[in-house]
């Protein structure tokens, strides 16, 4: 299969997957409340999914190194479909928890396997462009998914879950018939002889990149959790205005990832892209503190989104360049650190916001500065290894 065509198919797959995932975002809190969930139980419900992603992403990535990318990707998509349909028919809260836990366990196969597929079919020189395209697909899915979910929720609270489920079924068959395997049988046989741990990638200078992704994810999750309340308090923005704010932020990030990521990496290199992304994120966090109306909220959070959006594709590219094999193990472990940030970020951001409304963004600046410092350490360590 032509590599450009494969990237386009992966883009469409991840876009559809994330649209399906995004559809349930505006509905799930009300659906859980209807089944008797209080605020604390809703928090556990949301965290359970990220916890499963944290625990099982490395496992699925490693399995994809053994049996190929396509079957693992299909397992992840079928797990999403199953979880959506289970949520649609849930009439008790425990059923919702079972569906979310099962969905998190199986769907944790999607992101690391997709990233590993991109690493399989790209050269080190054009890998950033491929990773950026996947990041853009994820961003666009989160733009359109919640909007679609809000529309369908007017029919009934369960209807968006059916829509998401059928979208996942469609995606399953799309992958089955349109996508070819990227990891040859001969390559898998070589990988099967390896008896190393899933933590083998967590070594050397790469350790810094995994923690860097954790801090970036932690700061992002804290912002996503608290910004609606912050924007309401500072600018009186309601749910409709916030929907437009996040939509524009998502579009801005997707345009940069999908359209400029390859150019930026080719011209400046992944290291400078990561440093620039962190600096722009710090600028975005700082400007958010000056929010006064819809326009400033949109501009400032979009600046943050642009900076934050280029970091993970560049980190993934650096990590996959550091190994010629077991790409799935590397991308799976990275997804695990990303999920860990999304587990800790929301409660931490909420607690900081309750204490003082500006603290999540001040802490975001500090976390970004820590990430920037860590990256300088990474560069020094790489140079010492190369020297």
ROSENU-893172 format. One record per residue (C-alpha): residue number from 1; residue in one letter; x, y negated, z. Coordinates in nm, 4 decimals, padded with zeros to 6 digits, always signed. Layout:
REM residues N
ATOM  pos  code         x         y         z
ATOM  NUM     A         X         Y         Z
...
This chain:
REM residues 387
ATOM  pos  code         x         y         z
ATOM    1     X  +00.0000  +00.0000  +00.0000
ATOM    2     X  +00.1208  -00.3486  -00.0851
ATOM    3     X  +00.2427  -00.5118  +00.2371
ATOM    4     X  +00.0606  -00.8378  +00.1667
ATOM    5     X  -00.2628  -00.6454  +00.1121
ATOM    6     X  -00.2069  -00.4498  +00.4347
ATOM    7     X  -00.1561  -00.7743  +00.6320
ATOM    8     X  -00.4800  -00.9102  +00.4844
ATOM    9     X  -00.6673  -00.5938  +00.5862
ATOM   10     X  -00.5222  -00.6151  +00.9380
ATOM   11     X  -00.6248  -00.9808  +00.9512
ATOM   12     X  -00.9837  -00.8884  +00.8609
ATOM   13     X  -00.9862  -00.5973  +01.1064
ATOM   14     X  -00.8674  -00.8052  +01.4011
ATOM   15     X  -01.0974  -01.0911  +01.3041
ATOM   16     X  -01.4031  -00.8629  +01.3022
ATOM   17     X  -01.2923  -00.6924  +01.6249
ATOM   18     X  -01.2511  -01.0273  +01.7995
ATOM   19     X  -01.5795  -01.1635  +01.6629
ATOM   20     X  -01.7478  -00.8594  +01.8150
ATOM   21     X  -01.5633  -00.9120  +02.1415
ATOM   22     X  -01.6370  -01.2850  +02.1420
ATOM   23     X  -02.0081  -01.2315  +02.0810
ATOM   24     X  -02.0589  -01.1019  +02.4344
ATOM   25     X  -01.8569  -01.3756  +02.6111
ATOM   26     X  -02.1394  -01.6305  +02.6582
ATOM   27     X  -02.3929  -01.3556  +02.7348
ATOM   28     X  -02.2166  -01.1239  +02.9792
ATOM   29     X  -02.2420  -01.3461  +03.2921
ATOM   30     X  -02.6204  -01.3859  +03.2483
ATOM   31     X  -02.6614  -01.0182  +03.1592
ATOM   32     X  -02.4694  -00.9110  +03.4707
ATOM   33     X  -02.6709  -01.1537  +03.6844
ATOM   34     X  -02.9911  -01.0007  +03.5454
ATOM   35     X  -02.8663  -00.6603  +03.6678
ATOM   36     X  -02.8048  -00.8020  +04.0162
ATOM   37     X  -02.4405  -00.9133  +04.0077
ATOM   38     X  -02.3280  -01.1949  +04.2351
ATOM   39     X  -02.0323  -01.4236  +04.1595
ATOM   40     X  -01.7783  -01.1944  +04.3251
ATOM   41     X  -01.9083  -00.8870  +04.1409
ATOM   42     X  -01.8974  -01.0765  +03.8129
ATOM   43     X  -01.5329  -01.1570  +03.8813
ATOM   44     X  -01.4560  -00.7905  +03.9423
ATOM   45     X  -01.6460  -00.6984  +03.6271
ATOM   46     X  -01.4371  -00.9348  +03.4158
ATOM   47     X  -01.1121  -00.8330  +03.5864
ATOM   48     X  -01.1797  -00.4599  +03.5392
ATOM   49     X  -01.1403  -00.4920  +03.1634
ATOM   50     X  -00.8077  -00.6751  +03.1880
ATOM   51     X  -00.6869  -00.4258  +03.4495
ATOM   52     X  -00.7470  -00.1358  +03.2097
ATOM   53     X  -00.5654  -00.3287  +02.9371
ATOM   54     X  -00.2713  -00.3802  +03.1729
ATOM   55     X  -00.2534  -00.0134  +03.2695
ATOM   56     X  -00.3076  +00.1543  +02.9340
ATOM   57     X  -00.1639  -00.0746  +02.6619
ATOM   58     X  +00.1885  +00.0738  +02.6977
ATOM   59     X  +00.0472  +00.4274  +02.6803
ATOM   60     X  -00.1418  +00.3639  +02.3559
ATOM   61     X  +00.1563  +00.1882  +02.2017
ATOM   62     X  +00.3774  +00.4856  +02.2801
ATOM   63     X  +00.1173  +00.7322  +02.1467
ATOM   64     X  +00.1065  +00.5359  +01.8210
ATOM   65     X  +00.4833  +00.5924  +01.7917
ATOM   66     X  +00.4125  +00.9662  +01.8076
ATOM   67     X  +00.0984  +01.0216  +01.6001
ATOM   68     X  +00.0837  +00.7079  +01.3836
ATOM   69     X  -00.0830  +00.3661  +01.4020
ATOM   70     X  -00.4076  +00.4325  +01.2167
ATOM   71     X  -00.5569  +00.7065  +01.4414
ATOM   72     X  -00.4774  +00.5084  +01.7566
ATOM   73     X  -00.6298  +00.1949  +01.6064
ATOM   74     X  -00.9453  +00.3935  +01.5264
ATOM   75     X  -00.9597  +00.5218  +01.8846
ATOM   76     X  -00.9442  +00.1626  +02.0102
ATOM   77     X  -01.2184  +00.0413  +01.7761
ATOM   78     X  -01.4465  +00.3362  +01.8533
ATOM   79     X  -01.3927  +00.2658  +02.2245
ATOM   80     X  -01.5116  -00.0904  +02.1716
ATOM   81     X  -01.8216  +00.0311  +01.9865
ATOM   82     X  -01.9027  +00.2803  +02.2617
ATOM   83     X  -01.8621  +00.0209  +02.5375
ATOM   84     X  -02.0839  -00.2335  +02.3578
ATOM   85     X  -02.3643  +00.0185  +02.3089
ATOM   86     X  -02.3362  +00.1324  +02.6717
ATOM   87     X  -02.3658  -00.2281  +02.7872
ATOM   88     X  -02.6663  -00.2799  +02.5608
ATOM   89     X  -02.8608  +00.0042  +02.7272
ATOM   90     X  -02.7379  -00.0641  +03.0831
ATOM   91     X  -03.0170  -00.1123  +03.3321
ATOM   92     X  -02.8018  -00.0958  +03.6456
ATOM   93     X  -02.4881  -00.2845  +03.7404
ATOM   94     X  -02.2730  +00.0281  +03.7812
ATOM   95     X  -02.3447  +00.1175  +03.4178
ATOM   96     X  -02.2044  -00.2194  +03.3140
ATOM   97     X  -01.8881  -00.1508  +03.5139
ATOM   98     X  -01.8482  +00.1936  +03.3541
ATOM   99     X  -01.8880  +00.0410  +03.0075
ATOM  100     X  -01.6330  -00.2351  +03.0734
ATOM  101     X  -01.3779  +00.0030  +03.2279
ATOM  102     X  -01.4159  +00.2529  +02.9431
ATOM  103     X  -01.3982  -00.0279  +02.6874
ATOM  104     X  -01.0839  -00.1733  +02.8434
ATOM  105     X  -00.9168  +00.1686  +02.8607
ATOM  106     X  -00.9779  +00.2571  +02.4944
ATOM  107     X  -00.9674  -00.0863  +02.3308
ATOM  108     X  -00.6264  -00.1538  +02.4855
ATOM  109     X  -00.5036  +00.0486  +02.1869
ATOM  110     X  -00.5970  -00.2245  +01.9387
ATOM  111     X  -00.3542  -00.5122  +01.9885
ATOM  112     X  -00.0248  -00.3237  +02.0463
ATOM  113     X  -00.0966  -00.0857  +01.7577
ATOM  114     X  -00.1824  -00.3692  +01.5202
ATOM  115     X  +00.1348  -00.5568  +01.6143
ATOM  116     X  +00.3385  -00.2377  +01.5732
ATOM  117     X  +00.1810  -00.1861  +01.2292
ATOM  118     X  +00.2915  -00.5366  +01.1289
ATOM  119     X  +00.6434  -00.4602  +01.2536
ATOM  120     X  +00.6441  -00.1384  +01.0479
ATOM  121     X  +00.5651  -00.3082  +00.7178
ATOM  122     X  +00.7537  -00.6381  +00.7483
ATOM  123     X  +01.1180  -00.7291  +00.7298
ATOM  124     X  +01.2786  -00.9206  +01.0180
ATOM  125     X  +01.2789  -01.2297  +00.7950
ATOM  126     X  +00.9026  -01.2399  +00.7281
ATOM  127     X  +00.7782  -01.0757  +01.0470
ATOM  128     X  +00.6833  -01.4016  +01.2199
ATOM  129     X  +00.4445  -01.4824  +00.9361
ATOM  130     X  +00.2740  -01.1447  +00.9756
ATOM  131     X  +00.2497  -01.1808  +01.3545
ATOM  132     X  +00.1129  -01.5324  +01.3086
ATOM  133     X  -00.1595  -01.4027  +01.0763
ATOM  134     X  -00.2751  -01.1567  +01.3434
ATOM  135     X  -00.2717  -01.4333  +01.6039
ATOM  136     X  -00.4801  -01.6498  +01.3695
ATOM  137     X  -00.7320  -01.3668  +01.3244
ATOM  138     X  -00.7677  -01.3339  +01.7013
ATOM  139     X  -00.8123  -01.7095  +01.7404
ATOM  140     X  -01.0744  -01.7353  +01.4662
ATOM  141     X  -01.2618  -01.4379  +01.6090
ATOM  142     X  -01.2868  -01.6163  +01.9421
ATOM  143     X  -01.4090  -01.9279  +01.7613
ATOM  144     X  -01.6969  -01.7642  +01.5748
ATOM  145     X  -01.7829  -01.4806  +01.8139
ATOM  146     X  -01.9202  -01.6844  +02.1071
ATOM  147     X  -02.1211  -01.9060  +01.8706
ATOM  148     X  -02.2829  -01.6000  +01.7111
ATOM  149     X  -02.3450  -01.4473  +02.0544
ATOM  150     X  -02.5183  -01.7620  +02.1728
ATOM  151     X  -02.7512  -01.7539  +01.8730
ATOM  152     X  -02.8438  -01.3853  +01.9088
ATOM  153     X  -02.8918  -01.4159  +02.2861
ATOM  154     X  -03.2056  -01.6198  +02.2143
ATOM  155     X  -03.3680  -01.2983  +02.0890
ATOM  156     X  -03.2719  -01.1036  +02.4025
ATOM  157     X  -02.9716  -01.0725  +02.6331
ATOM  158     X  -02.9028  -00.7167  +02.5161
ATOM  159     X  -02.9233  -00.7897  +02.1417
ATOM  160     X  -02.5701  -00.9422  +02.1098
ATOM  161     X  -02.4257  -00.6177  +02.2484
ATOM  162     X  -02.5963  -00.4183  +01.9720
ATOM  163     X  -02.4604  -00.6631  +01.7139
ATOM  164     X  -02.1087  -00.6288  +01.8564
ATOM  165     X  -02.1445  -00.2499  +01.8601
ATOM  166     X  -02.2502  -00.2272  +01.4955
ATOM  167     X  -01.9705  -00.4666  +01.3963
ATOM  168     X  -01.7241  -00.2299  +01.5645
ATOM  169     X  -01.8733  +00.0699  +01.3820
ATOM  170     X  -01.8327  -00.1160  +01.0520
ATOM  171     X  -01.4720  -00.1977  +01.1425
ATOM  172     X  -01.4039  +00.1685  +01.2245
ATOM  173     X  -01.5077  +00.2804  +00.8759
ATOM  174     X  -01.3284  -00.0155  +00.7174
ATOM  175     X  -01.0027  +00.1007  +00.8796
ATOM  176     X  -01.0769  +00.4633  +00.7903
ATOM  177     X  -01.1156  +00.3960  +00.4192
ATOM  178     X  -00.9175  +00.0757  +00.3517
ATOM  179     X  -00.6050  +00.1030  +00.5688
ATOM  180     X  -00.3167  +00.3413  +00.5024
ATOM  181     X  -00.0822  +00.4712  +00.7691
ATOM  182     X  +00.2333  +00.2606  +00.8186
ATOM  183     X  +00.4459  +00.5115  +01.0119
ATOM  184     X  +00.5654  +00.8010  +00.7909
ATOM  185     X  +00.5536  +01.1572  +00.9214
ATOM  186     X  +00.9325  +01.1817  +00.9065
ATOM  187     X  +00.9649  +00.8745  +01.1252
ATOM  188     X  +00.7191  +01.0195  +01.3767
ATOM  189     X  +00.9159  +01.3429  +01.3953
ATOM  190     X  +01.2256  +01.1447  +01.4897
ATOM  191     X  +01.0263  +00.9522  +01.7525
ATOM  192     X  +00.8826  +01.2736  +01.8954
ATOM  193     X  +01.2303  +01.3900  +01.9890
ATOM  194     X  +01.2711  +01.0917  +02.2162
ATOM  195     X  +01.1979  +01.1691  +02.5807
ATOM  196     X  +01.2460  +00.8198  +02.7175
ATOM  197     X  +01.0079  +00.6317  +02.9412
ATOM  198     X  +00.7488  +00.3834  +02.8224
ATOM  199     X  +00.9561  +00.1303  +03.0187
ATOM  200     X  +01.2665  +00.1834  +02.8020
ATOM  201     X  +01.1944  -00.1451  +02.6221
ATOM  202     X  +01.2010  -00.3221  +02.9590
ATOM  203     X  +01.5773  -00.3610  +02.9637
ATOM  204     X  +01.8564  -00.6019  +02.8822
ATOM  205     X  +01.7679  -00.9506  +02.7647
ATOM  206     X  +01.4201  -00.8316  +02.6625
ATOM  207     X  +01.3122  -00.8311  +03.0278
ATOM  208     X  +01.3080  -01.2099  +03.0158
ATOM  209     X  +01.0708  -01.2141  +02.7164
ATOM  210     X  +00.8175  -00.9919  +02.8927
ATOM  211     X  +00.8127  -01.2203  +03.1975
ATOM  212     X  +00.7978  -01.5218  +02.9686
ATOM  213     X  +00.4779  -01.3842  +02.8139
ATOM  214     X  +00.3376  -01.3222  +03.1629
ATOM  215     X  +00.3885  -01.6849  +03.2701
ATOM  216     X  +00.2427  -01.8167  +02.9430
ATOM  217     X  -00.0621  -01.5909  +02.9781
ATOM  218     X  -00.1025  -01.6816  +03.3461
ATOM  219     X  -00.1110  -02.0547  +03.2738
ATOM  220     X  -00.3510  -02.0092  +02.9793
ATOM  221     X  -00.5933  -01.7965  +03.1817
ATOM  222     X  -00.6011  -02.0554  +03.4592
ATOM  223     X  -00.6857  -02.3284  +03.2079
ATOM  224     X  -00.9579  -02.1260  +03.0341
ATOM  225     X  -01.1240  -02.0503  +03.3671
ATOM  226     X  -01.1310  -02.4045  +03.5055
ATOM  227     X  -01.1445  -02.6398  +03.2059
ATOM  228     X  -01.5268  -02.6282  +03.1684
ATOM  229     X  -01.5646  -02.7500  +03.5276
ATOM  230     X  -01.2831  -03.0024  +03.4906
ATOM  231     X  -01.4310  -03.1455  +03.1675
ATOM  232     X  -01.7736  -03.1712  +03.3269
ATOM  233     X  -01.6365  -03.3562  +03.6292
ATOM  234     X  -01.4103  -03.5882  +03.4277
ATOM  235     X  -01.6164  -03.6467  +03.1121
ATOM  236     X  -01.9654  -03.5104  +03.1811
ATOM  237     X  -01.9334  -03.2487  +02.9037
ATOM  238     X  -02.2054  -02.9848  +02.8933
ATOM  239     X  -02.1983  -02.6332  +02.7493
ATOM  240     X  -02.2739  -02.7471  +02.3933
ATOM  241     X  -01.9933  -03.0049  +02.3894
ATOM  242     X  -01.7532  -02.7557  +02.5469
ATOM  243     X  -01.8403  -02.5056  +02.2760
ATOM  244     X  -01.7297  -02.7574  +02.0134
ATOM  245     X  -01.4145  -02.8394  +02.2113
ATOM  246     X  -01.3055  -02.4762  +02.2280
ATOM  247     X  -01.4042  -02.4181  +01.8652
ATOM  248     X  -01.1812  -02.7038  +01.7452
ATOM  249     X  -00.8997  -02.5862  +01.9723
ATOM  250     X  -00.9280  -02.2355  +01.8284
ATOM  251     X  -00.9312  -02.3613  +01.4717
ATOM  252     X  -00.6248  -02.5799  +01.5293
ATOM  253     X  -00.4324  -02.2905  +01.6819
ATOM  254     X  -00.5403  -02.0495  +01.4072
ATOM  255     X  -00.4329  -02.2904  +01.1317
ATOM  256     X  -00.0869  -02.3281  +01.2847
ATOM  257     X  -00.0449  -01.9531  +01.3459
ATOM  258     X  -00.1794  -01.8406  +01.0107
ATOM  259     X  -00.0479  -02.1199  +00.7931
ATOM  260     X  +00.2695  -02.2556  +00.9519
ATOM  261     X  +00.4128  -01.9741  +01.1644
ATOM  262     X  +00.6163  -01.8233  +00.8816
ATOM  263     X  +00.7467  -02.1607  +00.7675
ATOM  264     X  +00.8427  -02.2714  +01.1195
ATOM  265     X  +01.0227  -01.9444  +01.1971
ATOM  266     X  +01.2051  -01.9436  +00.8653
ATOM  267     X  +01.3168  -02.3045  +00.9017
ATOM  268     X  +01.3952  -02.3165  +01.2739
ATOM  269     X  +01.4030  -01.9532  +01.3958
ATOM  270     X  +01.1859  -01.7836  +01.6595
ATOM  271     X  +01.3909  -01.9158  +01.9508
ATOM  272     X  +01.3270  -02.2797  +01.8601
ATOM  273     X  +00.9611  -02.2043  +01.7868
ATOM  274     X  +00.9209  -02.0619  +02.1383
ATOM  275     X  +01.0970  -02.3592  +02.2960
ATOM  276     X  +00.8906  -02.6035  +02.0902
ATOM  277     X  +00.5705  -02.4172  +02.1780
ATOM  278     X  +00.6453  -02.4407  +02.5499
ATOM  279     X  +00.7263  -02.8123  +02.5254
ATOM  280     X  +00.4039  -02.8845  +02.3357
ATOM  281     X  +00.2110  -02.6778  +02.5940
ATOM  282     X  +00.3581  -02.8883  +02.8746
ATOM  283     X  +00.2573  -03.2021  +02.6838
ATOM  284     X  -00.0948  -03.0616  +02.6430
ATOM  285     X  -00.1271  -02.9787  +03.0136
ATOM  286     X  -00.0098  -03.3297  +03.1026
ATOM  287     X  -00.2502  -03.5001  +02.8625
ATOM  288     X  -00.5471  -03.2928  +02.9850
ATOM  289     X  -00.5092  -03.4695  +03.3188
ATOM  290     X  -00.5993  -03.7932  +03.1332
ATOM  291     X  -00.9270  -03.6582  +02.9900
ATOM  292     X  -01.2094  -03.9141  +02.9968
ATOM  293     X  -01.4509  -03.8193  +02.7148
ATOM  294     X  -01.5289  -03.5649  +02.4405
ATOM  295     X  -01.2661  -03.7003  +02.2010
ATOM  296     X  -00.9792  -03.6968  +02.4485
ATOM  297     X  -01.0806  -03.3526  +02.5777
ATOM  298     X  -01.0793  -03.2147  +02.2233
ATOM  299     X  -00.7470  -03.3726  +02.1212
ATOM  300     X  -00.5615  -03.2886  +02.4416
ATOM  301     X  -00.6714  -02.9246  +02.4696
ATOM  302     X  -00.6034  -02.8750  +02.0978
ATOM  303     X  -00.2472  -02.9984  +02.1480
ATOM  304     X  -00.2115  -02.7399  +02.4227
ATOM  305     X  -00.3671  -02.4703  +02.2030
ATOM  306     X  -00.1276  -02.5395  +01.9155
ATOM  307     X  +00.1753  -02.5114  +02.1437
ATOM  308     X  +00.0512  -02.2050  +02.3273
ATOM  309     X  -00.0608  -02.0308  +02.0085
ATOM  310     X  +00.2821  -01.9991  +01.8469
ATOM  311     X  +00.4558  -01.8504  +02.1504
ATOM  312     X  +00.3261  -01.4919  +02.1532
ATOM  313     X  +00.3811  -01.4239  +01.7782
ATOM  314     X  +00.7376  -01.5509  +01.8127
ATOM  315     X  +00.8008  -01.3428  +02.1277
ATOM  316     X  +00.6587  -01.0332  +01.9558
ATOM  317     X  +00.8838  -01.0929  +01.6565
ATOM  318     X  +01.1958  -01.1230  +01.8727
ATOM  319     X  +01.1090  -00.8044  +02.0631
ATOM  320     X  +01.0345  -00.5970  +01.7542
ATOM  321     X  +01.3538  -00.7207  +01.5899
ATOM  322     X  +01.5501  -00.5862  +01.8872
ATOM  323     X  +01.4526  -00.2253  +01.8108
ATOM  324     X  +01.4297  -00.0197  +01.4932
ATOM  325     X  +01.2025  +00.2408  +01.6521
ATOM  326     X  +00.9179  +00.2757  +01.9017
ATOM  327     X  +00.7593  -00.0538  +01.8008
ATOM  328     X  +00.4360  +00.0606  +01.9636
ATOM  329     X  +00.6042  +00.0998  +02.3017
ATOM  330     X  +00.7433  -00.2535  +02.2777
ATOM  331     X  +00.4170  -00.4183  +02.1710
ATOM  332     X  +00.2189  -00.2101  +02.4208
ATOM  333     X  +00.4367  -00.3235  +02.7090
ATOM  334     X  +00.4067  -00.6852  +02.5924
ATOM  335     X  +00.0253  -00.6528  +02.5863
ATOM  336     X  +00.0429  -00.5157  +02.9382
ATOM  337     X  +00.2281  -00.8241  +03.0663
ATOM  338     X  -00.0181  -01.0458  +02.8792
ATOM  339     X  -00.3085  -00.8673  +03.0496
ATOM  340     X  -00.1426  -00.9011  +03.3903
ATOM  341     X  -00.1429  -01.2778  +03.3432
ATOM  342     X  -00.5119  -01.2636  +03.2534
ATOM  343     X  -00.5863  -01.0641  +03.5693
ATOM  344     X  -00.4102  -01.3030  +03.8079
ATOM  345     X  -00.4794  -01.6276  +03.6208
ATOM  346     X  -00.8570  -01.6688  +03.6663
ATOM  347     X  -00.8752  -01.6203  +04.0466
ATOM  348     X  -00.5571  -01.8227  +04.0967
ATOM  349     X  -00.6842  -02.1037  +03.8742
ATOM  350     X  -01.0220  -02.0999  +04.0458
ATOM  351     X  -00.8653  -02.1183  +04.3924
ATOM  352     X  -00.6401  -02.4059  +04.2903
ATOM  353     X  -00.9322  -02.5914  +04.1306
ATOM  354     X  -01.1412  -02.5548  +04.4457
ATOM  355     X  -00.8582  -02.7092  +04.6474
ATOM  356     X  -00.7871  -02.9931  +04.4014
ATOM  357     X  -00.9258  -03.0267  +04.0468
ATOM  358     X  -00.5923  -03.1192  +03.8887
ATOM  359     X  -00.3893  -02.8348  +04.0412
ATOM  360     X  -00.4502  -02.5717  +03.7686
ATOM  361     X  -00.2956  -02.8087  +03.5127
ATOM  362     X  -00.0118  -02.9221  +03.7357
ATOM  363     X  +00.0615  -02.5556  +03.8079
ATOM  364     X  +00.0408  -02.4923  +03.4312
ATOM  365     X  +00.3134  -02.7523  +03.3794
ATOM  366     X  +00.5269  -02.5892  +03.6496
ATOM  367     X  +00.4716  -02.2372  +03.5108
ATOM  368     X  +00.5652  -02.3611  +03.1638
ATOM  369     X  +00.8823  -02.5180  +03.3028
ATOM  370     X  +00.9654  -02.1837  +03.4655
ATOM  371     X  +00.9055  -02.0148  +03.1292
ATOM  372     X  +01.1301  -02.2684  +02.9547
ATOM  373     X  +01.4059  -02.2099  +03.2100
ATOM  374     X  +01.3713  -01.8332  +03.1737
ATOM  375     X  +01.4098  -01.8665  +02.8000
ATOM  376     X  +01.7367  -02.0572  +02.8398
ATOM  377     X  +01.8576  -01.7647  +03.0502
ATOM  378     X  +01.7485  -01.5290  +02.7710
ATOM  379     X  +01.9498  -01.7219  +02.5135
ATOM  380     X  +02.2606  -01.7133  +02.7321
ATOM  381     X  +02.2206  -01.3404  +02.7916
ATOM  382     X  +02.1756  -01.2674  +02.4196
ATOM  383     X  +02.4861  -01.4683  +02.3333
ATOM  384     X  +02.6893  -01.2833  +02.5978
ATOM  385     X  +02.5725  -00.9479  +02.4562
ATOM  386     X  +02.6506  -01.0529  +02.0984
ATOM  387     X  +02.9842  -01.1944  +02.2045
